[in-house]
Structures are given as structure tokens and as C-alpha cells.
């Protein structure tokens, strides 16, 4: 019985030791710190996080346990002629491409046996299409609607937002008010982050945002129900009446086969109407005609007084 217990304890300890060893082995996730653009069936551009501004060497293998020192290394290219980002690449001559290694000019490895999932690469045309979202159908999102309403017994001017279509057309729309599903909330977050992209934003960060946005945008736009499309009236879309100031919503718009989206923040402002009371002041010396008449009356009075005194003297 004691021998059995001892064996069970040994087996348990060996299992724990093996688990610790397994946990201690680094496992690289597919495309870890890597973003890919697919230019064709054979050509891919590879952007490595934190290594866009410095040259490096890279190599591929279909064996994750390959000796990295014996691999054939290529020099990084640039994605444009004028101060482009340094990138690795796959082309028609790349025979092995499942795992990747990369090292700097001093021989320090910063990518070691990372698995490449080429199926997750963003297509070059998708990248262009994403950057055109909110611009496919021309609209003006800065205009407002103003109207007077009775609120709590007071007359107020209510200002709300609206979307106005620039060009004449037969448009339809769907409004998704946020917060909504996890996917819609994330789509709005990504759209807001993409809107903040500027010249200081590196290409890796851009591709990371564009790739996530493209996946969600494609999925959600394909799930829009045909019966939920509403015809646009008077070439404008008013924000929902129950919307509060600062509420966010995704506005899907469609013309024919073209679908676009706007990512909007509602506007709702109430201003109490102030009555203007005009007091009409009597017109006195500001009126030249009355002034002339007054002078004439004064002169006439003086002349009459003088005449009366003269007649009195004659009577005496």
C-alpha cells in the first residue's frame, strides 16, 4: 500500500514538473508583432512592430526548429522610394514561408520562428476601400435643424444634428444607436481611432487598426437586414428624436449597390427664447420738423407780445 502511494506521488510530481516545463517554453502566436499586406497571390509585404525605421535581415523556413544561424537571410526592402518603411517580403521566388526570423545589423534577433498566417493578410484593395469609408457617398454632417418647442412651459429653441446628402439620388439608411453589441461598440471605437491617425502614426499601427476595422465592417455590413432600410426624405436624415446630446450611433447609408457608413455623435441643445420688448421713446428734439415748428411758435409768441405792448402805448 505504501509503495502504491509512493508511486502515485512520484507520478504526480513528474506531471507537475512536466507542466512547469511546458509553461516555460515560449510559444509564438501566428503573426505576433507582424502585419501583412497581400499584393497578389505570390507577393506580400511584412511590417514588423518597432522595426520600420531601421534596416534588418530576414529569413524563412517551413521548419520551426530550424537552426536560425544556417538560414538564408535577405536584406529588408522599403515600401516606397522616398523615406519608406523597412519591410520584409514574400515573392514568387520564396519557396518556404511558414516561419520567419529577423535580426538587426548587430545580429540581435527580434523575430524568432514566428508563424506566418498569410490568410489573415489584408488585401491592398481592401486597404484602399477602408480608407474611403465615410467618403463613398458624399454627405454634410455639420448641418443642424432648429425649431421652437414648448418644454416645461417654456418656449425653447431646440438645435439637433442632421445629415444632408450633397448630390441628388435615391438613398436609404439604417441607424444603429450605441451602445449596442460588442461588435458595434468596437467598430465605433476603431472608427474613432482611425479618425485620429496623422502623419506621426506609424504604418504598423495603421495596419493593425485597418485590419481589425475591415473584418468588423465587412461582417456587420453583410448582416444588414434588407427589410430595415428606410428611404431618405428631402435629401436629409434627422437624428432620432429620443437622442440625447453626445449619444453615438452608426449610420449606414446606401445608394444602389454602394454602401457607406458614418460614425456620428448626436447634438441636442435647448436655448430658452428671450422675448424682446421694444420701448418707443417720444419723438422730441430728435425730430427736426418739430424743432422748426417750436422755433416758429416761440418767434410768433414774441412778435405778438411786442405788438400787444405797442397797442397799449398808443391807447394811452
Secondary structure, 3 states (H helix, E strand, C coil): CHHHHHHHHHHHHHHHHHHHHHHHCCCCCCCCCEEEEECCCCCEEEEECCCCCCCCEEEEECCCCCCHHHCCCEECEECCCCCCCEEEEECCCCCCCCEEEEECCCCCEEEEEEECCHHHCEEHHHHHHHHCCCCCCCEECCCEEEEEEEECCEEEEEEEEEEEECCCCCCEEEEEECCCCHHHHHHHHHHHHHHCCCCCCCHHHHHHHHHHHHHHHHHHHHCCCHHHCEECECCEEECCCCCCCCCEEEEEEEECCEEEEEEEECCEEEEECCCCCCCCCCCCCCCHHHHHHHHHHHHHHHHHHHHHHHHHHHHC
